[in-house]
């Protein structure tokens, strides 16, 4: 069965995120706060958005105590955090499609910063919808098999039996794709079977990919991704750059 090789595309950026684990936890905590406030509940059984973020947090090895403290903070009467979800779309070098998902308390600060990154290292920021039409929102679960202890056929059958749409083996990892509405159920079912995840979240999956051969283009794309990753308002960056 075919996958979209998302893991191959994010290996470099994941390495950068791992080196900044504290910053990554801060961004996930912000997502938890928004999920609790918008969902009106600190119980993931009654708040599907919170359940989705908790799956992402666990896959990122965020300690359970941190997750609980963040939920309690969001439920606290004195909490004044007020973040707005904003999505920006634009083009990297060679027309690479880029989607930036942010949570911000000040659009007037965030938008110019994101626009500057696109102008300096890419081909500019576009209008809403300019590239998102070429992506599909999917649940994506990545399971590591670097120690080769897992049997590919067994994992595939467990994933499909849990309600997954697709399964692929990509080097040392297995990648499971789900319908967004089925994501939380699939995560729960696989957790009950004893699986742990390298990553688990809702993603924007490209319908097609762009490759780059020019050294300057590659450097600029990497700089663009680094700048976006370092911005405290940016939660997720999706793109269709097919890395070698």
N, C-alpha and C positions, 0 to 999 in steps of 0.2 A: 504494500500500500504506500502511496506517495505522501510526502509531507512537504512543508515549505522551507525546510532547512533553516529555520529561524535561529537555532542554536549556533550554526556555523556563522551566521551574520553578526551575532552579538558577542562572540568570544572575546574580542579585544575590549569592547566597552564593558563587558562584565568584569574583566580583570581590573579595569580602572575602578569600577564600583566596589569590588571586593577590597581594594586598597583604601577605600573611603567608607568603611562600614558604618561608622558613626553618622556620617552625613546621609547614608542610605536609610538608616533607621529613623532619622529625623523626618525624611520625606514620607516614609511609610506611616509614621505617627500622625503626620498631617492628614493623610488619607483616612486614617482611622477616625480622627476627630470629625472630619466632614461626613463620613459614613454614619457615625452615631447621631450627629445632629440632623442630617437629612432623613435618616431612617427612623428617627425618633425612638431608638431602642439600643441598649448596650448588649443585647442578647442576639448572637448571630443566628439563632434558630428563628428569630422573628425579624431579622434584618438581613436580607440577602446581600446587600452591598457590603455590609460589615463582614459577612462570612467570606466574601470574595477577597477583601483586603487582608483578613486574618490568614487566609491560605497563602497569600503573597508574603506576608510577614513571617510565617513559619518556614516557608521555603528559603527565605533570606536569613534564617537562623536568628531571627529576632527573639530574645528570651520571652517566655510566657509572662513573666513579671512585668516586663516593659509593656507588653500588649495590654495587660490588665490595668496597669497604672494609667495608660493613655485613654482607655475606655472610661475609667473612673473620672479622669480629668475632664473629658468631654461631657460627662453627665453632671459635673459639678455646677452648682448654681452660679459660681463666680467666674466661670470660664467665658471669656469674651472673644476667643478666637473666631474670626469670621472670614472664611476663605471662599473665593468664587472660582468655579471651574471654567477655564478658558482654553480653547484650542487654537493653535496657530498652524498654518500650512505654508509650505514654501518649497524652494528648489535648491538642492546642493549642486556641486560641480557636475557637469555632463547631464543636467536635468534630473538628477536623483530626486525622487519625491520624498519629502520629509513632513511628518506630522509631529507637533509638539503639544503635549498635554500638560497644562500647568494648573496649580492652585495658588491663587494670589489674593492678598488683601489690598492690592493697589495696582489696578490695570495700567495706570499712568506711568508706573515704574517698569512693569514687566514687558509691556508691548514694545517700547523703544529698545530695550535690551535685546529682545529676541530678533527684532528687525535688524539691529546692528550686526548680530552674528551672521544672519543670512546675507546681508549686504557685503560683509567683509570676506566671508569664506565660501559663499555660495552664489546663487543666481537671483537671490531676492525672495522676499516673503510675498505670498500671493493672497488672493481673496479666499474667504471661507468656502471650502468645497473644491478648491482647485486641484487637489491631489487625492483627497479622501475617497473619491469615487473609485479609485483603483486599489482600494484596500477592503478587506472584509474583517469585521470584528469576530474574533474566535477566542474560545478558552484554550490556552496552551499550557500543557503540563510537561515538564522535562524531568526524566528520571535518569540518574547517572548509573552507568554500568562499567565504570573504569576498572573495577576489580573482577569483572566478567563472572560474577556470581549469579546473575539473573539470566533466565532462559528467555530468549526473544519471543518464541511462540507463546509461552505462558503469559508473559507481560501483555502481549497483543490481545490474547483472549480475555484476560482479566480486564483490560481497558475497554474492549468492545462490549463485554458483558456488563460493564458498569455504565454504559451509555455513551461511550466516546464515538465520534464520527470517523476518526482516522487515526492511524498509527504509522510511525516510521522509525527505522533505526538509522541514526546518523553518527557514525563513528562510535565513540564510547558512551553515547546517550540514546535514550529512547524518547521520542517526542509524540505526545498524545494530543489530538485536537478535538475540541468539543464545540457544540452549539453554545453560545453564551448563556442561554437559559438553563442548560444542563450542567454547566461548569461546576457549580457547588455540589451537586449530587454526585458527579463523577469523582471529584476530589474526596468527598466523604467516603465513597465506596472503596476507592483505592487505599485510603488511609486505613480503613478497617481490614484490608488485606495485608497490611503491614508495609506498604510502600512509603518511602520518604522522597521528597521532591527537590530537585536542584533549582527549579523555579516553577511557579504556578500562578498565572494571572490571565486576565483578559487582555488580548493584544489586538493591534491592527495588523493583519497579515496581508502582505503585498500579493497582488494578482500576477505581477510580473517583476522582473528584476533588471537592474542596470549594472553593467560592469565598467570599470575604469582602468585604462592602461597608462595614462599619463601620470608621472610621478608627482607633479605639482597638484593635479586634481585629487589624487589620493591623499596627499598631505593636507590640502584644504578641507577635504571631507572629514578627515580625522580631527582637525582643529575645530570644525563646526560642531561635531559630536561632543568633543571635550568641553567646549564652551557651554553648550546646552546642558551637559551633565553636571557642570559645576554651578549652574544657576540654581539658587535655593528655591525658586518658584517652580522650576520644571520638575514634573513628576515622571513623565515617560516620553521617550522619543522613538518614533517608528519610522523606518525608511526602507527603501527597496534597493539599497546598494548590495550587490552580490560580491562579497569579498573573496579573494583567492585563498 
